[in-house]
Amino acid sequence: MTTEAATFQRRIRGQDACHKAFPQPNCLRRFHYFVGKSDWDKVILAQGEWINWMCIGVTIIAALYFIPPVLTILFL
């Protein structure tokens, strides 16, 4: 895949201004292999309890932030 770039510099005007978007043809294949063979999903599942508490904390903070304006809008 080639991406064209527009430039107005004199030294590049006469040259080819194309740049390959994927320099290596196998980069997507290597990324797919890395995701498939690594154990990143097991690491996330091992941290499940901590992630649950973090989500509960974010929900409580969001509720404390949004409740006063909502009550003000409803009762004015």
C-alpha positions as CSV (number, residue, x, y, z in Angstrom):
1,M,0.0,0.0,0.0
2,T,1.4,3.4,-1.0
3,T,0.4,6.7,0.5
4,E,1.1,9.9,-1.4
5,A,2.2,13.1,0.3
6,A,1.9,16.6,-1.0
7,T,4.9,18.8,-0.3
8,F,6.0,22.3,-1.4
9,Q,9.7,22.1,-0.7
10,R,12.0,22.7,-3.7
11,R,14.3,19.8,-2.9
12,I,11.5,17.2,-2.9
13,R,9.4,18.6,-5.8
14,G,11.2,16.6,-8.4
15,Q,11.5,13.4,-6.4
16,D,9.0,10.7,-5.7
17,A,7.0,11.6,-2.6
18,C,5.5,8.2,-2.0
19,H,5.8,6.4,1.3
20,K,4.9,2.8,2.0
21,A,2.2,2.6,4.7
22,F,3.2,-1.0,5.7
23,P,7.0,-1.3,5.2
24,Q,7.1,-5.1,5.6
25,P,4.5,-7.3,4.0
26,N,4.3,-9.6,7.0
27,C,3.7,-6.9,9.7
28,L,0.0,-7.6,10.0
29,R,0.6,-11.3,10.0
30,R,3.3,-11.0,12.7
31,F,0.9,-8.9,14.8
32,H,-1.8,-11.5,14.4
33,Y,0.6,-14.2,15.4
34,F,1.7,-12.2,18.5
35,V,-1.9,-11.6,19.6
36,G,-2.8,-15.3,19.1
37,K,0.2,-16.8,20.8
38,S,0.7,-14.4,23.7
39,D,-1.0,-14.9,27.1
40,W,-2.3,-11.3,27.5
41,D,-5.9,-12.5,28.0
42,K,-4.8,-14.7,30.9
43,V,-3.0,-11.8,32.5
44,I,-6.1,-9.6,32.3
45,L,-8.3,-12.4,33.7
46,A,-5.9,-12.9,36.6
47,Q,-6.4,-9.2,37.5
48,G,-10.2,-9.6,37.3
49,E,-11.0,-8.8,41.0
50,W,-8.9,-5.6,40.9
51,I,-10.5,-4.5,37.6
52,N,-14.0,-5.1,39.1
53,W,-13.2,-2.8,42.1
54,M,-11.8,-0.2,39.8
55,C,-15.0,-0.2,37.7
56,I,-17.1,0.1,40.8
57,G,-15.0,3.1,41.9
58,V,-15.4,4.8,38.6
59,T,-19.1,4.2,38.6
60,I,-19.4,5.7,42.2
61,I,-17.3,8.8,41.2
62,A,-19.4,9.3,38.1
63,A,-22.6,9.1,40.1
64,L,-21.4,11.6,42.7
65,Y,-20.4,13.9,39.8
66,F,-23.6,13.7,37.9
67,I,-26.3,13.5,40.6
68,P,-26.3,17.1,41.8
69,P,-26.8,18.6,38.2
70,V,-29.5,16.1,37.4
71,L,-31.3,16.9,40.6
72,T,-31.0,20.6,40.0
73,I,-32.4,20.2,36.4
74,L,-35.3,18.0,37.6
75,F,-36.5,20.2,40.5
76,L,-36.1,23.6,39.0
